[in-house]
Amino acid sequence: MNRRIVTLAAVALGALSLAACGQKEGSADKAGEAGVLNLYTARHYDADQKLYDLFAQKTGIDVKRIEGKPDELIARMKAEGANSPADVFIAADAGALWRAQDAGLFQAANSERLNQAIPANLRAPDGQWFGFSRRARVAAYDPAKVKPEEIDDYAKLATPRFKGKLCVRSGDNVYNLSLVGALIEAWGPERAKQWVEGVVANLARPPEGGDRDQIRAVAAGVCEVALTNSYYFIRMASGDDAGDRQIAQKLTLGFPSLDGQGSHVNISGGGLAAHAPNRENAVKFLEFLASPEAQAIVTQSNFEFPAVADAAPAEAVAPYAGFKANPMSVARYGVNQAQAQSMISAAGWR
């Protein structure tokens, strides 16, 4: 049999098997239920249980959740089609939300409350998904080796100054794809390609591990600077692990700017599923995520920045919250994602 046919058949079978796989909590039912919300979530933070519990307490609506990686959940929803029990899909990256939107898995929430609470650049223009927390993709560096002005612009991270001195996780990680997507949007493909090639030339080691592993590598002297999401560093600096706190105390979190417009910001967010059987409950849940109580949980428990403009950051987050955020629409990252992946692969950023 032709290899392409075998591969396509395997993909189809995989999607169907996802549709039949086990669930994290409870069971999702296509039939609408007055007191139920079926949540498909690619966020895997312990703090999120506090959100579900508070929502249930305030509304009497039970959250039945199914957890998985973004692409797994997207494949599952596609396989389920119009019979999907999903009411809300949540992901920890704007690029993943765009992939779900591109697959036709959302519908507009038509919520004035959400439109007023969530800034326009942190949501889909047509109301299909909304950002509920912000994270900046910035630089953790060793202040004994790096001057602040040497990392105050993303462009500088790809210059010969940091040859053999940069740590970053794999190029196909969605956080890096979204960053490169933003650079494509701001600079155009050719300059973004040169930046990617500069990053690869500057790697202190082949990419391995997550963002916290890059931070630890800087503290260990493997590299001088690492790309990381802000909340990983803040979590290490403020968490219960004494070793991580000591590591963070050795380093500084810098906020590079993109063309002087501010640091690259990504989101966690969610949207109303295209075939939601519990549509009213789903909109209530999305609106709840933009409420003061939910925003407080997000920043206090996971050290993210609030998405709602007047929401106060947690005490541990507050020292970093005054950074200048780039105003680019996060909806543009996904549009450029395929091009970003192509140039990352071509440059050898594994």
Phi, psi and omega in degrees: 000144178304134183301322180297320180294319178299316181298314180297322179295321179296319178298316180297316179295323179297318180296319180292323179293326175299322180295338182255002188283171183291167184240156183291319187206128179067205178216142180272136182234131182297325181294135180295141180229134187301324185249031186228144170231124177265111185250124172259115187230135175257009171269136184232046181259136180302328183298335185295334178299328177297323178296313182296319181295318181292319178299315179297320180296320184281331188242342186078008181264122181277128179269113174258114189247148173237123184252150178181177174288153184307311184292330176295314181292322177297316178298321179296313181297322177296318180293325180287331178059220182294345179269006181296133177278356184299131174260321181222139173244131181236140177219159184261032180193139180296327179296321178292322177296321179296321179298320177294319177297316180297333178275002178077028187262001178242163166226158181294136181282333180053049181246114178293327178299317179292319180297327180280326186278322186261122180305148186302325183283355180252020179211163176292139184302331183262011175077019181279334175208160187222143174276136181242351173210155181242149172218140179260139175264106193229202189233124169265129185219162178271110184292346176283344183241338187235133175273145181306322182289348179278346180233024184275003177216139181302326182301326184290337180292340182257011179271163180301342177307326184251026178298122181073015187230014184243135174243138179201150181285182189301150183293333181274001174296138188296331178296320178287324176299318180292322177298312179295324175300322177292322179294321176299317181296318184279321190252339190093162187298320187294313180291323177297321178298317178297322178296314179301316179296324177294321177298314180298319179294335184265357185299132177281337180199162174300141181304134177206143176077186181263191184298320180295328177294326178291320179297315179298326180294324176296315180296330181276356179086008178292325179215174181255337183213147180222142171279133181206155168287141186304319188291336176295315179294314182295322178297317178295321182289336188240000186276190184275344183280113183296324179296318178294322178297319179296321178298312182296327180293336179281341190245172177232143176262115179255152184242088178300155179248152176256104181055035178075005183264357179115172185283148178296127181242135173242178184223160154256142182195183181200170181211169180282122182296147187300327184241032185305120178284340180242061189301315182298317178296323181295315179295321176300319181293317178298318178294325177298321181297339177265003182281159179303320181296315181291320178297324178294319179296317182301314184279326182282327186264330183239002175062029173271165175273139177299154176267328180285130191302320185264010177280137183275137176286158176296162182303319181289334183272331188307320181298341182255350191286348182275007181296157177276119182266133177297133185278003182304142176293127179293345178292343182280340183298312182295323179302325182264006190295316180298319179293322178297315180297322180297314182288328176296315180295317182297328182279349181085021176280094185276000000 
